[in-house]
Amino acid sequence: MAAKRISARRTTADAQGDVVVLLIGMRINRFRAVHQWLPVMLAMFRMLAELKRQPERGLLSRVLLTASPRTYYVVQYWESKEKLYAYASAPDAFHHAVWARINRMERDGKVRGHVGIWHEAYVVPEGSYEAVYGDMPAFGLAAGHGQVPLEARGRYARDRFAWRG
């Protein structure tokens, strides 16, 4: 596996226009109920693998994170909210099968609160985001949209917020 190239300077994300961010995750409510939460975790990994194999679906980049031993989530950067919606509702996508299974389990009374799932989606308008990376490979927003020298967008946060594509 190739190492990510580290930029030995300050950079910013080369995002232009609106930015679409999805936070999606799970919370383990009962550690002993491995049979309930492990399939949820594995399904997320399978969806991420599917999206990596099919870049035309619109996922630009993602970062896997943990908030605690119970809570795991993914920050995802998407090309557009339309592509995010299209993936979420595509009958041929793994997400569709997983969501159908969850709905059946709820309807049949088989969901017992052992694992929580959640997501938050944001469309961030141009002029409402900025980013700085020091001595970092492309990460987060820059991994999805590219990385440019900080000077290209302004030395100060107020300059980067004011920048328009």
Residue pairs with C-beta under 8 A, 6 or more apart in sequence:
4 137
4 138
5 137
5 138
6 135
6 136
6 137
7 133
7 135
7 136
7 137
7 138
7 147
8 135
9 134
9 135
9 149
9 150
10 132
10 133
10 134
10 149
10 150
11 132
11 133
11 136
11 142
11 147
11 148
11 149
11 150
12 130
12 131
12 132
12 133
12 142
12 147
12 148
12 149
12 150
12 152
12 153
12 160
13 129
13 131
13 133
13 140
13 141
13 142
13 144
13 145
13 146
13 147
13 148
14 142
14 145
14 146
14 147
14 148
14 152
15 129
15 131
15 141
15 144
15 145
16 126
16 145
16 165
17 126
17 165
18 80
18 123
18 124
18 125
18 126
19 77
19 123
19 124
19 126
19 129
19 141
19 145
20 77
20 78
20 79
20 80
20 81
20 84
20 121
20 122
20 123
20 124
21 75
21 76
21 77
21 78
21 121
21 122
21 124
22 74
22 75
22 76
22 78
22 84
22 119
22 120
22 121
22 122
23 73
23 74
23 75
23 76
23 119
23 120
23 121
23 122
24 44
24 73
24 74
24 76
24 118
24 119
24 120
25 67
25 71
25 72
25 73
25 74
25 117
25 118
25 119
26 37
26 40
26 41
26 44
26 71
26 72
26 73
26 115
26 116
26 117
26 118
27 70
27 71
27 115
27 116
27 117
27 118
28 37
28 69
28 70
28 71
28 114
28 115
29 37
29 70
29 113
29 114
29 115
29 116
30 36
30 37
30 113
30 114
30 115
31 70
33 112
33 114
33 115
36 112
36 114
36 115
37 114
37 115
40 115
40 117
41 72
43 94
43 98
44 74
46 94
47 93
47 94
47 95
47 98
48 59
48 62
48 74
50 93
50 94
51 57
51 59
51 62
51 87
52 59
57 83
57 86
57 87
57 90
57 93
58 78
58 79
58 80
58 83
58 84
58 86
58 87
59 76
59 77
59 78
59 79
59 87
60 77
60 78
60 79
60 143
60 144
60 145
61 76
61 77
61 140
61 141
61 143
61 144
62 74
62 75
62 76
62 77
63 74
63 75
63 139
63 140
63 143
64 72
64 73
64 74
65 72
65 73
65 74
65 75
66 72
66 73
67 73
73 118
75 140
77 140
77 141
77 143
77 144
77 145
78 84
81 121
81 123
84 121
87 93
87 95
88 95
88 99
89 96
90 96
102 111
102 117
105 111
126 164
126 165
127 161
127 162
127 163
127 164
128 161
129 141
129 161
130 153
130 157
130 160
130 161
131 140
131 141
131 142
131 160
132 150
132 157
132 160
133 139
133 142
133 147
136 142
138 146
138 147
153 159
153 160
153 163
154 160
154 162
154 163
